[in-house]
Amino acid sequence: MAYIANTLNNLIHQTAFMNLTWGNYLMIAVACFFLYLAIAHDFEPLLLVPIAFGMLLVNIYPDIIAPFSEGKAGGLLYYFYVLDEWAILPSLIFMGVGAMTDFGPLIANPKSFLLGAAAQFGIFAAYFGAIALGFNGKAAAAISIIGGADGPTSIFLCSKLGQTAIMGPIAVAAYSYMSLVPIIQPPIMKLLTTEKERKIKMGQLRPVSKLERILFPIVVTIVVSMILPTTAPLVGMLMLGNLFRESGVVRQLTDTASNALMYIVVILLGTSVGATTSAEAFLNADTLKIVALGLIAFSFGTAAGCLFGKLMCALSGGTINPLIGSAGVSAVPMAARVSQKVGAEADPTNFLLMHAMGPNVAGVIGTAVVAGTFMAVFGVG
């Protein structure tokens, strides 16, 4: 009888119910809310489902991300997370994005680079805000990159600057704001533009030759990497993926990079990022500051893009719709779709998607360049 009692007692004490804190229960509720948004409302399910499930797992079974130690193997998601720390998964994500994305609109309208650059203003606004809130320079830089709405770049910079202690909140904030682009951006866009501006129809983009499409990723890699070598892992992989796509001679590599490999990496990265959000690591004042700064940065970036779009609209005699400026953040192609949606609300016959893809792609490159700039400033290779 005593044996049965001890066995049952051990079994009961091994259940999660006996070991969870109120914080764990709160994070489980947050994970379920994210799953609800992803599944019921289709808020970037490819990102939110694995992130939310990783969050769920780590708050029920913390050892799933326990690090390797002598005599004890690490948890399953720890080995996924190591690939984040080594900046391998973010770079592979960029290769997949490059293989999936048409750079033609950016090539056809190089002025889009200016809109992509303007949208990076939010990053620097958040950087100084983080400094003011007491974060050190490297931590402030890692936090501020959330303003680009680019999860892989946020993780990449965080790992390179040695800020892995706050990688969880940064990554979750970045991916959450990427998912919430359709909610966050439209009010800002409508506030800063008039109905007349939103109805502006832009002329058809010029055709882009195959030679231009092939040369673009090669030239961008050489120019950007020569100026900022630290951007080579991100920009290089982005352009390699695009070269796969545009060369037309490696269809198998294009298909692999944009499909199977891309989705495998999303699973590994998403679950490992979610698993960094244990209650102990996530529920603190710094996390709230990071989430708030990320929202401020993203909002400022959207606003800066719109305002620069208004300036270009005025200088062009009203031929540029300022809504495409908001697509200068890195959330590809979500931000471009939002520009299209808001423009279509003003005039259902307005088609801005391809015009907005130019600043959107420029924003991806711009955020990587800003990350490389921070690395150069702090002497990180």
Residue pairs with C-beta under 8 A, 6 or more apart in sequence:
12 18
16 60
16 61
20 59
20 60
21 279
23 279
23 280
23 282
23 283
24 59
24 60
24 278
24 279
25 59
26 279
26 283
27 55
27 59
27 277
27 278
27 279
27 282
27 283
28 55
28 56
28 59
28 60
30 55
31 52
31 53
31 55
31 56
31 59
31 274
32 52
32 56
34 48
34 51
34 52
34 55
34 176
35 48
35 49
35 52
35 53
35 56
37 43
37 48
37 179
38 44
38 45
38 47
38 48
38 49
38 52
38 179
39 45
39 49
43 179
43 180
43 182
44 175
44 178
44 179
44 334
46 263
46 266
46 270
47 151
47 175
47 178
47 179
47 266
47 270
48 175
48 176
48 179
49 270
50 266
50 267
50 269
50 270
50 271
50 274
51 172
51 175
51 270
51 271
51 273
51 274
52 274
53 270
53 271
53 274
54 77
54 270
54 271
54 272
54 273
54 274
54 275
54 276
54 277
55 172
55 274
55 275
55 277
56 274
57 64
57 77
57 271
57 274
57 275
58 64
58 65
58 77
58 274
58 275
58 276
58 277
58 278
59 277
59 278
59 279
62 278
63 75
64 75
64 76
64 77
64 78
64 275
65 74
65 75
65 77
65 78
65 81
65 272
65 275
65 276
65 278
66 72
66 74
66 75
66 78
67 74
67 78
68 74
68 78
77 271
77 272
77 275
80 268
80 269
80 271
80 272
80 275
81 272
81 275
81 276
83 89
83 268
83 269
83 272
84 90
84 155
84 159
84 167
84 171
84 269
84 272
84 273
85 159
85 164
85 167
86 159
87 155
87 156
87 159
87 160
87 233
89 152
89 155
89 265
89 268
89 269
89 272
90 152
90 153
90 155
90 156
90 234
90 269
91 152
91 156
91 233
91 234
91 237
92 237
92 261
92 262
92 265
93 152
93 262
93 265
93 266
93 269
94 152
94 234
94 235
94 237
94 238
94 241
94 368
95 237
95 238
95 240
95 241
95 257
95 261
96 241
96 257
96 258
96 261
96 262
96 265
97 238
97 241
97 262
97 332
97 364
98 217
98 237
98 238
98 239
98 240
98 241
98 242
98 243
98 244
98 245
98 257
99 241
99 242
99 244
99 245
99 253
99 254
99 257
99 258
99 262
100 241
100 245
100 258
100 262
101 242
101 245
101 332
101 333
101 357
101 361
101 364
102 357
103 213
103 216
103 217
103 242
103 246
103 361
104 205
104 208
104 213
105 112
105 205
105 354
105 355
105 357
105 358
105 361
106 112
106 113
106 357
106 358
106 359
106 361
106 362
107 208
107 212
107 213
107 216
108 205
108 206
108 207
108 208
108 358
109 205
109 355
109 358
111 312
112 324
112 358
112 359
112 361
112 362
113 362
113 365
113 366
114 308
114 312
115 305
115 308
115 309
115 312
115 324
115 325
115 327
115 328
115 358
115 359
115 362
116 328
116 358
116 359
116 360
116 361
116 362
116 363
116 364
116 365
116 366
117 328
117 362
117 366
118 304
118 305
118 307
118 308
118 309
118 325
118 328
119 148
119 301
119 302
119 304
119 305
119 308
119 325
119 326
119 327
119 328
119 329
119 359
119 363
119 366
120 147
120 148
120 301
120 304
120 328
120 363
120 366
120 367
120 370
121 300
121 301
121 304
122 147
122 148
122 296
122 297
122 298
122 299
122 300
122 301
122 302
122 303
122 304
122 329
123 144
123 145
123 147
123 148
123 297
123 301
123 367
123 370
124 144
125 144
125 147
125 296
125 297
125 300
126 140
126 143
126 144
126 146
126 147
126 293
126 294
126 296
126 297
126 300
127 140
127 141
127 143
127 144
128 140
129 144
129 293
129 296
129 297
130 139
130 140
130 143
130 144
130 289
130 293
131 137
131 140
133 289
133 293
135 143
135 286
135 289
137 378
138 161
138 162
138 163
138 378
139 161
139 163
139 166
141 157
141 161
141 374
141 377
141 378
142 154
142 157
142 158
142 161
142 163
142 166
142 167
142 170
143 166
143 170
143 290
143 293
143 294
144 293
144 297
145 153
145 154
145 157
145 170
145 174
145 367
145 370
145 371
145 374
146 154
146 170
146 173
146 174
146 177
146 290
146 293
146 294
146 297
146 298
147 294
147 296
147 297
147 298
147 300
147 301
147 329
148 154
148 301
148 329
148 330
148 363
148 366
148 367
148 370
149 174
149 177
149 178
149 181
149 298
149 301
149 329
149 330
149 331
149 335
150 174
150 178
150 329
150 330
150 331
150 363
150 364
150 367
150 368
151 171
151 174
151 175
151 178
151 273
152 234
152 269
153 234
153 330
153 367
153 368
153 371
154 170
154 171
154 174
155 167
155 170
155 171
155 174
155 269
155 273
156 233
156 234
156 371
157 371
157 374
157 375
158 164
158 166
158 167
158 170
158 171
159 167
160 230
160 371
160 375
160 380
161 374
161 375
161 378
161 380
162 380
163 170
165 281
166 286
166 290
167 273
167 276
168 273
168 276
168 277
168 278
168 281
168 282
169 277
169 281
169 282
169 286
169 287
169 290
169 291
170 290
170 294
171 273
171 276
172 273
172 274
172 276
172 277
172 282
173 290
173 291
173 294
173 295
174 294
175 270
175 273
177 184
177 294
177 295
177 298
178 331
178 334
181 329
181 331
181 334
181 335
181 338
182 334
182 337
182 338
182 341
184 295
184 298
184 299
184 302
185 302
185 326
185 335
185 338
185 342
186 338
186 341
186 342
188 299
188 302
188 303
188 306
188 326
189 302
189 306
189 323
189 326
189 338
189 339
189 342
190 198
190 342
192 303
192 306
192 307
192 310
192 322
193 306
193 309
193 310
193 322
193 323
195 346
197 310
197 313
197 321
197 322
197 323
198 321
198 323
198 342
198 343
198 345
198 346
198 347
199 343
199 346
199 347
199 350
200 313
200 318
200 319
200 320
200 321
200 322
200 350
201 321
201 347
201 349
201 350
201 351
202 319
202 320
202 321
202 324
202 352
202 355
203 319
205 354
205 355
210 246
210 248
213 246
214 243
214 246
214 247
216 242
216 246
217 238
217 239
217 240
217 242
217 243
217 246
218 239
218 243
220 235
220 239
220 365
221 232
221 235
221 236
221 239
221 240
224 231
224 235
224 365
224 368
224 369
224 372
225 231
225 232
225 235
225 236
228 369
228 372
228 373
228 375
228 376
229 372
229 381
230 371
230 372
230 375
230 376
230 380
230 381
231 368
231 369
231 371
231 372
234 368
234 371
234 372
235 365
235 368
235 369
235 372
238 364
238 365
238 368
241 254
241 257
241 258
244 250
244 253
244 254
244 257
245 254
245 258
276 282
298 329
301 328
301 329
302 326
302 329
304 325
304 328
305 325
305 326
305 327
305 328
305 329
305 359
306 322
306 323
306 325
306 326
307 322
307 325
308 325
308 328
309 320
309 321
309 322
309 323
309 324
309 325
309 326
310 322
310 325
312 320
312 322
312 325
313 319
313 320
313 321
313 322
321 343
321 350
321 352
321 355
323 339
323 342
323 343
323 352
323 356
324 336
324 339
324 352
324 355
324 356
324 358
324 359
325 359
326 335
326 338
326 339
327 335
327 336
327 338
327 339
327 356
327 357
327 359
327 360
327 363
328 335
328 359
328 360
328 362
328 363
328 366
329 335
329 360
329 363
329 367
330 360
330 363
330 364
330 366
330 367
331 360
331 363
332 357
332 360
332 361
332 363
332 364
333 357
333 360
335 356
335 360
335 363
336 353
336 356
336 357
336 359
336 360
337 353
337 356
339 352
339 353
339 355
339 356
340 351
340 352
340 353
340 356
343 350
343 351
343 352
344 350
344 351
344 352
375 381
